[in-house]
Amino acid sequence: MTSRLAKFLRWWGRELAAVVPDRWLRRPAPRRRAILLWRDDGPRLIEARGARMLREAPFDRAMPKPRGAAVILRFPAGDGLRRQIVLPRAAEAALGRVLRFEIDRLTPWPADGVAFGARRLGPVGDGATFAVEISAVPRDRIDAALHALAGTGWTPDVVDLAAEDAAAPPGPDLRRDIDAERRRALRRLGWLCGLGLAAPAAIAGLWLGWTVVAHWSAVSALRDQVATARAATAPISAMQAEIRGLEEADSYLGAQRRTTPYVSALLESISHTVPDTAFLTDLSLEQGTLRLGGFSDDAAGLIPLLAALPQLDAVAFAAPSVRDPERNQDRFAVSATLVPESVAPGPGGRR
């Protein structure tokens, strides 16, 4: 169990270091590297750990691969091109597509005949732009080296272009898509964050489960007490609910009584107000709105008469009045808003 835990922690540390930008690291990861420097006079094997070179010797295809070492296929600086360019910050999210579109202008090789990688160097000036270092090697040069290594067990983990120090840590992989690498790093970071959160969550879950089990009997006893008390107070609760219902009904009816004039008094006031030359055929009272309909010799003269009643407000025609040829009178439809009884004065009073 201890060895497995140590192996997991070493793997976890390497994965965390892989997703952290180079400028955030004080020194490269001390993983052992087997670098195949592919020169025209013959490849050379360079073994290094961190910044320390272990050995350098001519490469023989029969050599066994060092155990646990990352294999780096590295081409001399003269076999390729390394240059720095400045791009706008908006190009950072799709850096691979931008460079593929411009690679034939940035290198002396056509876009389909070059393999390239890029390394972000950080913002420039006010941060609106950022610097990128491009490494590029002709694709046929890489294909020839990979073909020569086929079947030897020396499968490269990274293919890059040498810098000033041939034993330096690996640079951008010339075989992999830049955007895909970024997405892969983000997914890997997401998995690591998930693993980092899963352990505390599992511990918290175990503690919570233990707490629930330990206190289950007390909770059950308390639930039984609550059920007993609820059954004992059920009649009292029902009686209180009935009392509240009666109080609310009484309040509602009282409010309706106070805000709505008596219909009989209202009809009496209207009958005394309407002249003998007019008579009603329709009368309705709904939601505090009174609607009157009928015939009159002078329908327009009814509006000021009804508006003078203290129980009515906002008196107006509900529809245009028309002349009935058979009766030789105006057919009218009037609507008005009832004034609450607490506001309107009694019969004969003034507002």
N, C-alpha and C positions, 0 to 999 in steps of 0.2 A: 504493500500500500504506500509506503514512504517513497519508494522508487517511482511509482506511477505518479504520485503527487509532484515529485521533483521534475519529472519529465513534462508534466502538464504545465507547471509554472515556467519552465524554460521555453516551451512552445508559446505560451501566452505572452511572455516578454518579447519574443521575436516578432509575434504578430502585432503587438502594440508599437514596437519600434518601426515596423514596416509602414504603418499608416501615419506616423508623425513626420511632418516636413523636416528636411535635412537641417534647416537653419534653427530648428528647435532642439536639436540634439547636440550635446557638448562634444561627443565623439561618436564615431560609427560603431555599430554593433560588433562585438568581438567574435563574430562567427568565422570559422575557418573558411578560407577561399582557395580554390584551385583555379588559377588563371591560366588559360591557354592563349598566349600571345602569338597570334597567327602572322608570322613574318614571311617575307618572300624567301629568305634563306633557310626556312624551316621553323616550325612552331617551337616555342619554349614554354615550359611549365614553371609557373611562379606560385609558390604556396605562401600564404600570408594569413595572419590572424590580427584583426584590427588594423593598426598602423604599422605593425611589425612584420617584416618579411622573414619567413622561415627558411626558404631555400629557393634556388633558381637552377634549372637544368634543362637540357634539350628534351623535348617531348617525344616519347615513344608510345605508339598506339597500344603496345602490349602492357604498358604500365597499368597497375590497378588504380582505380579511382580512390583517393583518400576518403576514409570513412567519415561521414558527417559533414563533408566539405561541399560548399556551393560551387558548381562549375561555371566559370565565366569565360566565354569565348570573346576575346578582345583583339581588335584590329589596331595596328599602329596608327598614330595620328596622321601619317602621310597617306594612308589608304582612304581617308575620308575627309570630311569637312566639319569644322566646328565654328559656329559663329553666333553672335548675340544680336537679337532684334528687340524692338520695343513695340508692343501692341496695346491697343486700348483695353480698358478693363472689361468692356462688354464681350471681348473675344475669349475671356478666360473660361467661361462655361462650356464653350465648344472649341477648345484649342486644337484638337486633332483635326476637325474639319477645316478650320482656318488654315492650318499649316499644309494640309493636303492640297488645298486649292492654290496655295502660293509656293509650293515646294519647288516647282520647275523654275521659278524666278529667283528663289533663294539659293539654289544649288546649281552646279553645271550639268546635272543629270536630269533626264526626263522623269516625270512623276511616276510612271510605271516601272522605272528601272532603278529606283533608289529606295533604301530602307532608312528610316529616320526616327529619332526620338527627341524629346524635348524635356527640359528641366526648368521649372519656374524659379526665377532669381529674386522676385519680390517687386514691390511697387517702385515707381520712378517719380521723382518730383512730388507733386501734390497728391499722388495716388490715383490720378485719372488714367495712368498707363502703368504697365508692368513689363519687366524684362524677361526674356526667354532665351535660353541657350539651346541651340539646335545642334544635334550630332547626326551626321548622315554618312552612309557608306553605300557604294553600288551594290544592288541586290545580287548580281551574279557572283560577286566576291563572297558574300555570305553563303549563298547556295553551294558554292564549291567547297567551302570549309565544312559545312554541315554534311555534305555528301561524303567527304573524307572521314568524318568522325562516325558515320553510320555503322552500327554493329560493334563498336568498340566499348560501349558502356559509358562513354564520356558525353552524355547528352547535356548540352548547355542549359543551365537555368537562366542565364542572361547573356545576351549578345550586345556588346557595347563598343565604343570607340575609346582608345587610350587617351589619357590626359598626360600632363607632364610626368606624373608618377605612374609607372606601369602597374604598380601593386596597389593602387588606390581602390577604395570600395567601388562596387558596381555603379555605373551610371545608368541613364535611361536605356531600357531594352529596345533595341532597334527592330525587333520582330513584332512587337505588340502595339495595338491601337492605343493611342494616348487617352482618348475618351473612355474606352473600355477599361483601361487601367484605373482611371479615376473612379468610375462606377464600382469597379471591383474593390477598391480601397474603401469606398464609402460603405459598401455592403459588409465588408469585413469589420469595419469599425462599428457598424450597427450590431453585428453578431457579438462582438466583444462587449459592447455596452449592455447588450441583453444578458450575456453571461455574468457581467459584473453586477447587474441588478437582480439576477435570478438567485444568487446565493443569499443576499440579505432577505429577499422575499421568501425563500424556502425556510430560512431560520425563523423569520417572523411568523410564517404559517405554522411551523411546528410548535412554537411557543403559544400561539393563539389556540391551536388545537388542544394542547396540554391544559391551558387555562380553562377552556370550555369544559373539558372532561372533568377537571378537578372541581369545578363549581357547578356541575350539572345537577347534583342532588339539591343544593341550596336554591338554584333557580326553579327546580320542580316544586319544592316546598312553597316557595314564594308564589308561584303560579297557582297552586291549589288554594292558598290563602286569599289571593285576589279573586279567584272564582267564587269562593264561599262568600266573601264580602259583597261581591257584585250581585249574587243571588239574594242576599239579605236586603240589599238596598234597591232591588228592582221595583217593588211596589211604590216606594217613595219617589223614585225617578219617574215612574209613570204618572203619579199624581202631580208632580211638579210640571211635567210636560203638559198635562191637561189644564192646569192652572194658567200656564203661559199661553196656551192656545185660546183660552177664554179671554184673557187680558188682551191679546192681540186682536181678537174678533171685536171686543168691545171698543178698543181704540180705533179700529178701522171704521166701525159703524158710526162712532162718535164723530170721527173726522169727516165722513161722508155727510153726516147730518149737519155739521157746522159749515161745510163748504158748498152744499147744494141747497138752494132755496126750495121751499115747499112748492110742489107742482100746483096745488090748488090756489095758493096765493099768486103764483106767477100767471096762471090762466085768468084769474080775476083781474089782475093788472092789465093784461093784454086785451081782454074783452072790453074794459073801460076805455082803453086807449084807442083801439081801432075804431074808426068812424062807422056809422051805420051803412055807408055806401060800400063797404068792404066786408067780406066774410071769408073765413078760413075753411079750407078743405083738407089741409095736411098739417100735422104738428108732430114733431119728434124731438126727443131729448136723449142725447147719447154723448157720453164722455165730456159732459159740461158744455156741449154745443147744442143750441136750440135751432131747429129748422122749421120755418113757417111757409105754407103755400096756400094760395087762394086767388080770389078775384077782387078787383077794386077799380073804382072809376079813375082814381089817381094813384097809381102804384108808387110813383116817385115821392108822393107826400107821406107815405108810410114810414120811410126811413127816419126822418127827424122825430116823428111821433114815438116810434119804438126806441130810438136812441135816447130819448128823454127819460125812459124808465130806469130806475136805479138798479134793477136786477140784471140789466143787459148791458153788454159792452161790445164794441167792434161790430156794430150792426151794419150789414151791407147786403146787396143782392147776391144770392148764390148763383143766379143765372139771369140772363137778360129777360126783361119783361116783354111780353108780346101781347098784341091786341087780339082778343077772341071775337071773331065776327058774329058768332051766334048770340053771345051775351052782350056784345058791345062794351066789354070791359077789358082791363089789363090783367093778364095772368101773371102772377109774381111768385118768386121764390126767394125768401130772405133767410139769412143765417146770422146768428149772434152768439156771443160767448157769455155764459152765465157768470155773474159776479158772486164770489163766495158770500154766504149769508153773514159771516162775521165782518165783512167789509161793507156790504150793501146796507143802507138804512132801511128801516121798516116801510110799509106802505104809506105813501104820502110824504115820505122824507125826501131829502136831496143829497146827492153825492158831493 
